[in-house]
């Protein structure tokens, strides 16, 4: 696909380092807006909730889970494609991953941080969060490792650690390039960040082995993380949640939403960081094909969920299903089906999958659908369990809605800071995809 | 007294050829620097399977054992009987063990990377910044004058842009 002129090695350094070192007013405006929105919509409402108590949210006696948990699942899901896709494509030696994997991995990291914030927001009393960690405390109380919530703590901590190491190790050679191109304090900082990397054969060889092991370890980890998140729900015996299909359902949904997230981030990086020569049509088309595949798997699992619920013959399950398909939140359910099962099929048309704008819109719609999916799972199950006298209703409060909006600003703030500190496109891996520097050629 | 010669190459094939010829001529003190990983350089310098894999294996085994042990230890320290079910429950504890296997595997791989690669490097070593952009740099340790002349000839004949004598650690 000759849609670009191949850059030279030196141009790769120049282009990518320029994106880090030259900062225009647009960037500052965007960062300022992001920080302000994060402050006003996320942190102020959160502090308000800490002040007045968890009653500030719409959660109530029969609906003890709300938007915070659905957002938590959404952000954990969004984190999935980055590291997972990067690791799978590294193992399978897919060279097209090389230009996009760094920003995809960053997306993983910051989605996880955002998700972890919801773990703090949801229980209300954040100052007791250390109770989930197996450390001695004054009550001689230890966490109960039989609970899926404790699986969650272990899985997310491991995922956050592994993803941070994965992205950091892949960036070490690039930190050295930043060090060499900078002066003063920045040079000192990147000398530390790069560990004194020189690019010797020994260093490359060791990094190659270590990186492959990271990739091999991260794949089962990513699959386990969202399976475990699904067990928070599936092991609860609540109608509408107690399904064996939940683990693959969550993992597929996570990769689906994460892949769509990568398309959105790719569009923005390409347009606003001038990476047209690196993020190209081939990336869009390959991710588009992946989205179609994931959409089909997601749709199949959804149909299976409906079928197994009907086939169970359980009145509780059937009531929960009926409420989901025809109740108050039914429009949201059908919007989810439209955005996640129908709209992605448009990618089958070549004109759509090669158009950046169309793919951007589709990727955003998919993630709106996935956000709805997570909300429906929480809002239509807990408040409608078993007997009608226990039925309740959940609707998010203004505090929850603000925090949801603010979480996107938290994510974008972290990402905007990231692109100025770490090369958003991997220098050495992009160079590997270029024509080798040979005298004979 | 040994000296170091540094050759800078524009082309990968010439760099590899110089490296191979130097190795065949008996030079063992060779350091090759490049902007991208070169598997051919690994073969010439004799890098086989990396010892990092032993660190990973050790990490995963320690992680699996300690994850399970931690779950068991907390269960028996704070006994929480639930409907007559066993206190030490294998299936959920295996999940904790699984996560810790991966966590320790990753941490030990990181440790292995640092130990094997010798990074972080606390002292300044011979380096040319262009080797992180678009040049291939070769440093060869020469034990005497004759040796040094031979190395210089090989580097220049292979097509180096420049050769210079440099001080410092390789």
Interface residues (C-beta under 8 A of the other chain):
Chain A: X8 X9 X10 X13 X134 X140 X141 X142 X143 X144 X145 X146 X147 X150 X151 X154 X155 X157 X158 X161 X162 X165 X166 X169 X172 X173 X176 X177 X180 X195 X196 X197 X198 X199 X200 X201 X202 X203 X204 X205 X206 X207 X208 X209 X210 X213 X214 X217 X218 X220 X221 X224 X228 X427 X428 X431 X432 X436 X437 X438 X439 X440
Chain B: X10 X11 X12 X13 X14 X31 X32 X33 X34 X35 X36 X37 X38 X41 X42 X45 X47 X49 X50 X52 X53 X56 X60 X67 X70 X71 X74 X75 X77 X78 X80 X82 X89 X92 X93 X95 X96 X98 X99 X100 X102 X103 X105 X106 X107 X109 X110 X112 X113 X114 X116 X117 X118 X119 X120 X121 X122 X125 X127 X129 X131 X132 X133 X134 X136 X159
